[in-house]
Amino acid sequence: MFATLFASLLLCLDSPSPPVIRLERGQEITWKGTFREEMLRPGVTASRNYSFENRLFVLESHEFGYDVAILTVLKLHAEKDAKSTAKPLSTAKLVLARLTPQGTLLEQTSASLSDNAAKRKERQLKAFIALPPDNLPLPELSMLPNLPDNWMQDGKWDTPEFGRPFRHSKLELIEPLRGARCHVISTQQQSEDWGDTVRGRMTWRIQENIWYSTAHGFSMKMERIFERKDANTSEVTFRTKLNYEHTGQLRYSGRAYDERREEITMAKTLDEDYEKIVDELSKNGPSGFSRILGRIDYYTESQRPLGESLLYREALHSLKRKAEAAIKGHLAPSRPQWVETPSGPLTVNKPIIDFEAENLMSSARENWRLSQAKGKPIVLVYYQPHAGTAEAVLKAGEFLRQDFRARVRIVGMAIGDPIAARKQGDNVPVNFPIINATDLRKAQGIESTPTIVLVDGEGVIRKISVGWGDESLGLLREELGKLIK
């Protein structure tokens, strides 16, 4: 009991302001651990073990935060065999990101590495999309958790993710680790019917414990367990476990910095070229994959960095294996842009249920009712004010309002802090209603943000789009054009 009271006292003594990350150009932070997969079906038991390594390298430091590269490497280890001399099979994922001083990660492209200032300015930031929960952790971003402003004071909070239910987090206690004072944060996320004993579909659950250091601005340790149950069974049939700890950090300059930056630039540029070839495969055929392989071979043979700079070459090796597989016709499926399946009560080709909620942009705090807009197509923009994509989706809504004017109604559906939503609406600025949709979220089955719902003039849902990327605004324009014809 005394330990609990003492931990509670320490939580209360924490600074109310959110932690601010302070990094330097050339700084590299590493985390290492293990990843394990277990197959647990009746009569079939198998497992695979990997070594895990994560590296964050600071490419640039500026007033908006930091441009960073994050490399995740998994090495698969075979069963112990004294006669085996083969190297572990490895796979890697390299991403570029903008890290804000408050710790929010936003994905960006290789344009951020350009020496051309105009090209760097044109780069677009977007929120990272959560991986399917049973995937390999490539990339792994949990060392930089996106914490709300008042997480210390609130003690509990929900976080939306693309294509998943909300993550429920709780601040447990304070615990020292490797000389750092860490806040232990527990997180749980699961499909709605996880606890049922009879199911007609697969269900899953994720449980995490994170040791977060406010002094460092990142996680010192993380433990995650993912469990999956197959349809019509109450027993776990698949499980993964990821454990890692912070192992150190160094700062590089001169040649060591230049070599790392060059390796990262080449790997990311070729990876984006690969994705373009995939997008245009039906038009240009698979010949582009051979060109990618040629460029990889030429670069790896002509450029030989020293020491640990070679670690970033894992991304090129992984891309080479992917291109070789693509030549044989083995391509990963592309990410869907539109959700055609039901999303709770919001279902494509079904009428939307009327609702009423406070219009945060009204000086008189008047309520806004959906039926008021009947007769014209409606765009409902569900977002979280503190999310990294919030400003982008609001600006997109304003662009659509200006493009279509009186022919379309745009409505912001803010989930979260209403004061922040009102202030954000004024700052962007927007000239459409922003509704306090926090209480509507569960009733409408909104499990992640941003979610865009297109409703036709008769009140029927025609499209549901989850997530936000470079192509999203163009897709919305195209779909709205179809509705108003």
C-alpha positions as CSV (number, residue, x, y, z in Angstrom):
1,M,0.0,0.0,0.0
2,F,2.8,2.4,0.9
3,A,4.5,1.7,-2.5
4,T,1.2,2.5,-4.3
5,L,0.7,5.8,-2.3
6,F,4.4,6.8,-3.0
7,A,4.0,6.1,-6.7
8,S,0.8,8.2,-6.8
9,L,2.6,11.0,-5.0
10,L,5.4,10.9,-7.6
11,L,2.9,11.1,-10.4
12,C,1.3,14.2,-8.9
13,L,4.7,15.9,-8.5
14,D,5.4,15.6,-12.3
15,S,5.4,18.8,-14.4
16,P,2.0,19.4,-16.0
17,S,3.6,20.5,-19.3
18,P,4.1,17.8,-21.9
19,P,7.7,16.5,-22.4
20,V,9.8,18.2,-25.1
21,I,12.3,16.1,-27.0
22,R,15.7,17.6,-27.6
23,L,17.9,15.9,-30.1
24,E,20.9,17.0,-32.2
25,R,21.8,16.6,-35.9
26,G,23.8,13.3,-36.3
27,Q,22.4,11.7,-33.1
28,E,21.7,8.0,-33.3
29,I,19.6,6.1,-30.8
30,T,19.4,2.3,-30.6
31,W,17.0,-0.2,-29.1
32,K,17.6,-4.0,-29.2
33,G,15.5,-7.0,-28.2
34,T,13.7,-10.1,-29.4
35,F,10.6,-11.0,-31.4
36,R,8.9,-14.4,-31.3
37,E,6.0,-15.9,-33.3
38,E,4.1,-18.9,-31.9
39,M,1.6,-21.1,-33.8
40,L,-0.7,-22.8,-31.3
41,R,-3.4,-24.6,-33.3
42,P,-4.5,-28.1,-32.1
43,G,-1.9,-30.6,-33.3
44,V,0.3,-27.9,-34.8
45,T,2.8,-26.1,-32.6
46,A,5.6,-24.1,-34.1
47,S,7.6,-21.0,-33.3
48,R,10.1,-18.6,-34.9
49,N,12.6,-16.4,-33.0
50,Y,14.1,-13.1,-34.3
51,S,16.6,-10.7,-33.0
52,F,15.2,-7.1,-33.1
53,E,17.0,-3.8,-33.6
54,N,15.7,-0.3,-34.1
55,R,17.8,2.8,-35.0
56,L,16.7,6.4,-35.1
57,F,19.1,8.7,-36.8
58,V,18.6,12.5,-36.7
59,L,19.2,13.9,-40.2
60,E,18.3,17.5,-39.5
61,S,17.3,19.8,-36.6
62,H,15.1,22.8,-37.2
63,E,12.4,25.0,-35.7
64,F,9.6,22.5,-36.6
65,G,11.4,19.6,-34.9
66,Y,13.6,16.9,-36.4
67,D,13.9,15.1,-39.7
68,V,14.7,11.5,-38.7
69,A,15.3,8.1,-40.3
70,I,14.0,5.0,-38.5
71,L,15.4,1.6,-39.4
72,T,13.9,-1.6,-38.1
73,V,15.8,-4.9,-38.6
74,L,14.6,-8.4,-37.8
75,K,16.9,-11.4,-38.1
76,L,15.3,-14.8,-38.2
77,H,17.3,-17.5,-36.3
78,A,17.0,-21.1,-37.2
79,E,16.9,-23.9,-34.6
80,K,20.3,-24.4,-32.9
81,D,22.5,-26.7,-35.0
82,A,26.2,-27.0,-34.3
83,K,26.9,-27.9,-37.9
84,S,25.0,-24.9,-39.4
85,T,27.1,-21.9,-40.5
86,A,24.4,-20.0,-42.4
87,K,23.8,-16.4,-41.5
88,P,20.3,-15.5,-40.0
89,L,17.8,-14.4,-42.6
90,S,17.0,-10.7,-42.2
91,T,14.3,-8.3,-43.2
92,A,14.3,-4.5,-42.8
93,K,12.1,-1.4,-43.1
94,L,13.4,2.2,-43.4
95,V,11.1,5.1,-43.0
96,L,11.6,8.9,-42.9
97,A,9.7,11.0,-40.5
98,R,9.2,14.5,-39.0
99,L,9.5,14.3,-35.2
100,T,7.9,17.3,-33.5
101,P,9.4,18.6,-30.2
102,Q,6.3,17.1,-28.5
103,G,7.1,13.6,-29.8
104,T,4.5,13.3,-32.7
105,L,5.8,11.3,-35.7
106,L,4.7,12.2,-39.2
107,E,5.8,10.2,-42.3
108,Q,7.6,12.0,-45.1
109,T,9.2,11.2,-48.4
110,S,12.8,11.2,-49.7
111,A,12.2,14.9,-50.8
112,S,13.1,15.8,-47.2
113,L,16.7,14.7,-48.0
114,S,17.1,16.9,-51.0
115,D,19.6,19.6,-51.2
116,N,17.1,21.6,-53.2
117,A,15.3,23.9,-50.7
118,A,12.2,24.3,-52.9
119,K,11.8,20.5,-53.2
120,R,12.2,20.1,-49.4
121,K,9.5,22.7,-48.9
122,E,7.1,20.8,-51.1
123,R,7.3,17.6,-49.1
124,Q,4.0,16.5,-47.6
125,L,3.6,15.1,-44.1
126,K,1.1,12.5,-43.1
127,A,0.3,10.3,-40.2
128,F,1.8,6.8,-40.0
129,I,-0.8,4.1,-40.7
130,A,-0.9,1.3,-38.1
131,L,0.3,-2.1,-39.3
132,P,-2.1,-5.1,-39.3
133,P,-1.7,-6.4,-35.7
134,D,-0.3,-9.8,-36.7
135,N,2.3,-8.4,-39.0
136,L,6.1,-8.3,-38.3
137,P,6.9,-5.0,-36.5
138,L,8.3,-3.3,-39.6
139,P,8.6,-0.4,-38.9
140,E,8.4,-0.3,-35.1
141,L,7.5,3.1,-33.8
142,S,6.4,2.5,-30.2
143,M,9.6,3.9,-28.8
144,L,8.0,7.3,-29.6
145,P,4.5,7.0,-28.3
146,N,2.1,9.8,-29.3
147,L,1.0,11.0,-25.9
148,P,-1.8,13.5,-25.3
149,D,-1.0,16.9,-23.7
150,N,-2.6,16.0,-20.3
151,W,-1.6,12.3,-20.1
152,M,0.1,12.8,-16.7
153,Q,-2.9,14.5,-15.1
154,D,-5.6,12.4,-16.8
155,G,-3.9,9.0,-16.1
156,K,-6.1,7.4,-18.7
157,W,-6.7,8.1,-22.4
158,D,-7.9,6.6,-25.7
159,T,-5.8,6.9,-28.9
160,P,-7.3,6.3,-32.4
161,E,-5.5,4.3,-35.1
162,F,-6.0,3.7,-38.8
163,G,-8.2,0.7,-39.3
164,R,-8.2,-0.4,-35.7
165,P,-10.3,0.1,-32.5
166,F,-9.1,2.8,-30.1
167,R,-6.1,2.0,-27.9
168,H,-6.9,2.3,-24.2
169,S,-3.9,3.5,-22.2
170,K,-3.3,3.9,-18.4
171,L,-0.5,5.4,-16.5
172,E,0.5,2.8,-13.9
173,L,3.5,3.9,-11.8
174,I,7.0,5.4,-11.9
175,E,9.9,3.0,-12.0
176,P,13.7,3.5,-12.4
177,L,15.3,1.8,-15.4
178,R,18.9,2.1,-16.6
179,G,19.4,5.3,-14.6
180,A,16.2,6.9,-16.0
181,R,13.0,7.7,-14.1
182,C,10.3,6.0,-16.3
183,H,6.5,6.3,-16.4
184,V,5.1,2.8,-16.9
185,I,2.2,3.0,-19.3
186,S,0.0,0.0,-19.9
187,T,-2.0,-0.2,-23.2
188,Q,-4.7,-2.6,-24.4
189,Q,-6.4,-2.8,-27.8
190,Q,-8.7,-5.5,-29.0
191,S,-11.5,-6.5,-31.4
192,E,-14.9,-5.8,-29.9
193,D,-15.8,-9.5,-29.6
194,W,-12.5,-10.7,-28.1
195,G,-14.2,-12.0,-24.9
196,D,-16.9,-14.0,-26.6
197,T,-16.7,-17.8,-26.3
198,V,-18.4,-18.5,-29.7
199,R,-17.5,-16.4,-32.7
200,G,-17.9,-16.6,-36.4
201,R,-14.7,-14.7,-37.2
202,M,-11.2,-14.2,-36.0
203,T,-10.6,-12.0,-33.0
204,W,-7.4,-10.4,-31.5
205,R,-5.9,-8.5,-28.6
206,I,-2.8,-6.4,-28.0
207,Q,-1.3,-5.7,-24.6
208,E,1.7,-3.4,-24.1
209,N,3.8,-2.1,-21.3
210,I,6.0,0.9,-22.1
211,W,8.7,2.4,-19.8
212,Y,8.6,6.1,-21.0
213,S,11.3,8.5,-19.9
214,T,10.3,12.2,-19.9
215,A,13.9,13.2,-19.5
216,H,14.8,11.4,-22.8
217,G,11.5,11.9,-24.6
218,F,11.3,8.2,-25.7
219,S,10.6,4.7,-24.4
220,M,13.5,3.0,-22.5
221,K,11.7,-0.4,-22.7
222,M,8.7,-2.0,-24.3
223,E,6.9,-5.4,-23.9
224,R,4.1,-6.3,-26.3
225,I,2.0,-9.5,-26.6
226,F,-0.4,-10.0,-29.5
227,E,-2.9,-12.8,-29.4
228,R,-5.3,-14.1,-32.1
229,K,-8.1,-16.6,-31.9
230,D,-9.3,-18.2,-35.1
231,A,-13.0,-18.3,-36.0
232,N,-15.2,-20.5,-33.8
233,T,-12.6,-21.2,-31.1
234,S,-12.1,-19.8,-27.6
235,E,-8.4,-20.7,-27.5
236,V,-5.5,-18.5,-28.7
237,T,-4.1,-20.0,-31.9
238,F,-1.4,-17.4,-32.7
239,R,0.8,-15.3,-30.5
240,T,3.7,-12.8,-31.0
241,K,5.9,-11.3,-28.3
242,L,8.1,-8.2,-28.8
243,N,10.5,-7.1,-26.1
244,Y,13.2,-4.4,-26.5
245,E,15.3,-2.0,-24.4
246,H,17.2,1.2,-25.1
247,T,20.9,0.3,-25.6
248,G,22.6,3.6,-26.2
249,Q,23.1,6.7,-28.3
250,L,26.0,8.4,-30.1
251,R,26.4,11.5,-32.2
252,Y,28.1,11.4,-35.5
253,S,29.7,14.2,-37.6
254,G,31.9,14.5,-40.7
255,R,32.4,11.4,-42.8
256,A,30.4,9.1,-40.4
257,Y,27.4,11.4,-40.7
258,D,27.7,11.8,-44.4
259,E,27.9,8.0,-45.0
260,R,24.8,7.3,-42.9
261,R,22.9,10.0,-44.8
262,E,24.0,8.7,-48.2
263,E,23.0,5.2,-47.3
264,I,19.6,6.3,-46.0
265,T,19.0,8.6,-49.1
266,M,19.7,5.8,-51.6
267,A,17.7,3.2,-49.8
268,K,14.6,5.4,-49.4
269,T,14.8,6.8,-53.0
270,L,15.0,3.3,-54.5
271,D,12.2,2.1,-52.3
272,E,9.9,4.9,-53.5
273,D,10.9,4.1,-57.1
274,Y,9.9,0.5,-56.5
275,E,6.5,1.6,-55.2
276,K,6.0,3.7,-58.4
277,I,6.8,0.7,-60.5
278,V,4.2,-1.3,-58.6
279,D,1.6,1.4,-59.1
280,E,2.2,1.5,-62.9
281,L,2.7,-2.3,-63.3
282,S,-0.4,-2.7,-65.5
283,K,0.8,0.0,-67.9
284,N,4.6,-0.6,-68.0
285,G,5.1,-4.2,-67.0
286,P,7.7,-5.7,-64.6
287,S,10.8,-4.5,-66.5
288,G,11.3,-1.7,-63.9
289,F,12.1,-4.2,-61.2
290,S,15.2,-5.3,-63.1
291,R,16.4,-1.7,-63.3
292,I,15.9,-1.4,-59.5
293,L,18.1,-4.5,-59.0
294,G,20.8,-3.0,-61.3
295,R,20.9,0.2,-59.4
296,I,21.1,-1.6,-56.1
297,D,24.0,-3.8,-57.3
298,Y,25.9,-0.8,-58.8
299,Y,25.5,1.2,-55.6
300,T,26.5,-1.6,-53.2
301,E,29.6,-2.5,-55.3
302,S,30.8,1.1,-55.8
303,Q,30.0,2.5,-52.3
304,R,31.7,0.9,-49.3
305,P,31.0,2.8,-46.1
306,L,32.9,2.0,-42.9
307,G,31.9,0.6,-39.6
308,E,28.3,0.7,-38.5
309,S,27.2,2.9,-41.4
310,L,26.8,-0.4,-43.2
311,L,23.9,-1.3,-40.9
312,Y,21.6,1.0,-43.0
313,R,22.4,-1.2,-46.0
314,E,20.0,-3.8,-44.5
315,A,17.2,-1.7,-46.1
316,L,18.8,-2.1,-49.6
317,H,19.3,-5.8,-49.1
318,S,15.6,-6.2,-48.1
319,L,14.5,-4.1,-51.1
320,K,16.6,-6.3,-53.4
321,R,14.9,-9.4,-52.1
322,K,11.5,-7.7,-52.6
323,A,12.3,-6.7,-56.2
324,E,13.6,-10.2,-57.0
325,A,10.3,-11.6,-55.7
326,A,8.3,-9.1,-57.8
327,I,10.0,-10.2,-61.0
328,K,8.7,-13.7,-60.3
329,G,5.2,-12.2,-59.8
330,H,5.1,-12.2,-56.0
331,L,3.8,-8.7,-55.0
332,A,2.5,-7.5,-51.7
333,P,-1.2,-6.3,-51.9
334,S,-1.6,-2.5,-52.3
335,R,-3.2,-0.5,-49.5
336,P,-7.0,0.0,-50.1
337,Q,-8.2,3.6,-50.1
338,W,-11.9,3.1,-49.7
339,V,-13.7,0.9,-47.1
340,E,-16.6,-0.8,-48.8
341,T,-17.5,-2.9,-45.7
342,P,-19.7,-1.8,-42.8
343,S,-18.0,0.4,-40.1
344,G,-20.4,-0.1,-37.2
345,P,-23.7,1.7,-37.8
346,L,-22.1,3.6,-40.7
347,T,-22.6,1.3,-43.6
348,V,-22.0,1.9,-47.3
349,N,-25.2,2.0,-49.3
350,K,-27.3,2.3,-46.1
351,P,-29.1,5.5,-44.9
352,I,-27.2,7.5,-42.2
353,I,-29.1,7.9,-38.9
354,D,-29.9,11.5,-38.1
355,F,-28.0,13.1,-35.3
356,E,-27.7,16.4,-33.4
357,A,-24.7,17.9,-31.6
358,E,-23.1,21.2,-30.6
359,N,-21.7,23.3,-33.4
360,L,-18.3,24.4,-31.9
361,M,-18.0,27.2,-34.5
362,S,-21.3,28.9,-33.5
363,S,-20.9,31.9,-31.2
364,A,-24.3,31.0,-29.7
365,R,-23.2,27.4,-29.1
366,E,-26.2,26.2,-31.2
367,N,-26.8,22.6,-32.1
368,W,-26.4,21.4,-35.6
369,R,-28.6,18.6,-37.0
370,L,-27.7,16.4,-40.0
371,S,-31.1,16.5,-41.5
372,Q,-30.7,20.3,-42.0
373,A,-28.3,19.5,-44.9
374,K,-30.5,16.9,-46.6
375,G,-30.8,17.4,-50.3
376,K,-27.1,18.0,-50.9
377,P,-24.1,15.7,-50.7
378,I,-22.4,15.9,-47.3
379,V,-18.8,15.2,-46.3
380,L,-18.4,14.2,-42.7
381,V,-14.8,14.6,-41.6
382,Y,-14.1,12.7,-38.3
383,Y,-10.8,13.7,-36.8
384,Q,-9.0,14.2,-33.5
385,P,-7.9,17.9,-32.8
386,H,-4.5,16.9,-31.3
387,A,-3.7,14.4,-34.1
388,G,-0.9,15.2,-36.6
389,T,-3.4,15.0,-39.5
390,A,-6.0,17.3,-38.0
391,E,-4.9,20.5,-39.8
392,A,-4.4,18.7,-43.1
393,V,-8.0,17.3,-43.1
394,L,-9.5,20.6,-42.1
395,K,-7.7,22.4,-44.9
396,A,-8.8,19.7,-47.3
397,G,-12.4,20.3,-46.1
398,E,-12.1,24.0,-46.7
399,F,-10.6,23.4,-50.2
400,L,-13.6,21.2,-51.0
401,R,-16.0,23.9,-49.7
402,Q,-14.4,26.5,-52.0
403,D,-14.4,24.1,-55.0
404,F,-18.0,23.0,-54.8
405,R,-19.5,25.9,-52.9
406,A,-23.2,25.6,-52.3
407,R,-23.5,22.2,-54.1
408,V,-21.9,20.3,-51.2
409,R,-21.9,20.6,-47.3
410,I,-18.7,20.0,-45.4
411,V,-18.9,19.2,-41.7
412,G,-16.0,18.7,-39.3
413,M,-16.7,15.9,-36.7
414,A,-14.2,16.6,-33.8
415,I,-13.5,13.7,-31.4
416,G,-11.8,15.0,-28.3
417,D,-11.0,18.4,-26.8
418,P,-13.8,20.8,-27.9
419,I,-11.8,23.9,-26.9
420,A,-8.8,22.8,-29.0
421,A,-11.2,22.0,-31.9
422,R,-12.8,25.4,-31.8
423,K,-9.4,27.2,-31.7
424,Q,-8.1,25.0,-34.5
425,G,-11.1,25.8,-36.7
426,D,-10.4,29.5,-36.2
427,N,-6.7,29.2,-36.9
428,V,-6.9,27.2,-40.1
429,P,-9.5,28.9,-40.8
430,V,-12.6,27.0,-41.9
431,N,-16.0,28.3,-43.0
432,F,-18.0,25.2,-42.2
433,P,-19.5,23.7,-39.0
434,I,-17.3,21.7,-36.6
435,I,-19.5,19.4,-34.5
436,N,-18.5,18.0,-31.1
437,A,-18.7,14.4,-32.1
438,T,-17.0,12.9,-29.0
439,D,-20.3,11.4,-27.8
440,L,-21.2,10.2,-31.3
441,R,-18.0,8.2,-31.8
442,K,-19.2,4.9,-30.2
443,A,-22.7,5.1,-31.5
444,Q,-21.5,5.6,-35.0
445,G,-18.7,2.9,-34.7
446,I,-15.8,5.3,-35.5
447,E,-12.8,3.2,-34.5
448,S,-10.0,5.3,-36.0
449,T,-9.4,8.8,-37.3
450,P,-9.3,10.5,-39.7
451,T,-12.4,8.9,-41.2
452,I,-14.2,10.6,-44.1
453,V,-17.9,9.7,-44.8
454,L,-19.6,10.7,-48.1
455,V,-23.4,11.0,-47.9
456,D,-25.5,11.6,-51.0
457,G,-28.4,14.1,-51.2
458,E,-30.9,11.4,-50.1
459,G,-29.0,10.7,-46.9
460,V,-27.4,7.4,-48.1
461,I,-23.8,6.7,-47.3
462,R,-21.8,6.2,-50.5
463,K,-18.2,6.0,-49.4
464,I,-16.2,5.6,-46.2
465,S,-12.5,6.5,-46.4
466,V,-10.1,5.7,-43.5
467,G,-6.7,7.3,-43.0
468,W,-5.1,10.3,-44.8
469,G,-2.4,10.4,-47.4
470,D,-1.1,12.5,-50.4
471,E,-3.8,11.1,-52.7
472,S,-6.8,11.6,-50.3
473,L,-7.9,15.1,-51.4
474,G,-7.9,14.1,-55.1
475,L,-10.0,11.0,-54.3
476,L,-12.5,13.0,-52.4
477,R,-12.8,15.5,-55.3
478,E,-13.4,12.7,-57.7
479,E,-16.0,11.0,-55.6
480,L,-17.9,14.2,-54.9
481,G,-17.9,15.0,-58.6
482,K,-19.8,11.7,-59.2
483,L,-22.3,12.5,-56.5
484,I,-23.3,16.0,-57.9
485,K,-23.7,14.9,-61.5
